[in-house]
């Protein structure tokens, strides 16, 4: 995913995730990372860092969901959890 200039929202879903891993290529400080979920228990978000390749991985309930290129300092508090009805 590439958001372009300005503030962007990158949305990852816990249900019906497409096969494969999403790659986000241009996350900036003004962008939002949103995980949409359903049910009664919010998902567990884990971020791992790969400093050698300057990227971070986002895991949702232990499953790799996205690779964020260009930052190895991403933290889970950057992720906004949004419960869907």
ZAMARGU-4260 file (C-alpha; in steps of 0.2 Angstrom, whole numbers, plus 5000, padded with zeros to 4 digits):
<rodrens>
0) 5000/5000/5000 | 5006/5017/4996 | 4996/5032/5003 | 5005/5046/4994 | 5006/5064/5001
5) 4996/5070/5016 | 4988/5061/5030 | 4983/5043/5025 | 4974/5029/5034 | 4980/5011/5031
10) 4967/4999/5036 | 4970/4981/5041 | 4956/4968/5045 | 4956/4954/5057 | 4942/4944/5048
15) 4944/4938/5030 | 4962/4943/5028 | 4968/4941/5010 | 4981/4928/5007 | 4998/4935/5009
20) 5005/4950/5019 | 5001/4968/5016 | 5017/4979/5012 | 5016/4997/5017 | 5029/5007/5009
25) 5027/5025/5015 | 5020/5027/5032 | 5023/5044/5039 | 5020/5052/5056 | 5003/5059/5050
30) 4997/5043/5044 | 4985/5031/5054 | 4986/5012/5055 | 4969/5005/5059 | 4965/4987/5063
35) 4946/4983/5061 | 4939/4969/5071 | 4923/4961/5076 | 4918/4950/5091 | 4920/4953/5110
40) 4938/4952/5112 | 4950/4964/5104 | 4965/4957/5094 | 4982/4957/5101 | 4994/4968/5091
45) 5012/4964/5091 | 5026/4974/5082 | 5043/4966/5078 | 5057/4976/5071 | 5070/4972/5058
50) 5084/4985/5060 | 5095/4978/5047 | 5081/4980/5034 | 5073/4996/5042 | 5056/4988/5043
55) 5043/4983/5055 | 5031/4969/5055 | 5013/4970/5062 | 5006/4954/5069 | 4987/4952/5073
60) 4984/4938/5085 | 5001/4931/5081 | 4998/4931/5062 | 5009/4942/5051 | 4998/4954/5043
65) 5009/4968/5037 | 5027/4974/5033 | 5030/4992/5035 | 5045/4998/5026 | 5056/5013/5031
70) 5054/5011/5049 | 5061/4999/5062 | 5054/5010/5077 | 5036/5007/5075 | 5026/5003/5091
75) 5009/4995/5094 | 5003/5011/5102 | 5003/5018/5084 | 4989/5005/5079 | 4971/5011/5082
80) 4959/4997/5085 | 4942/4999/5078 | 4927/4987/5083 | 4915/4985/5069 | 4896/4982/5073
</rodrens>
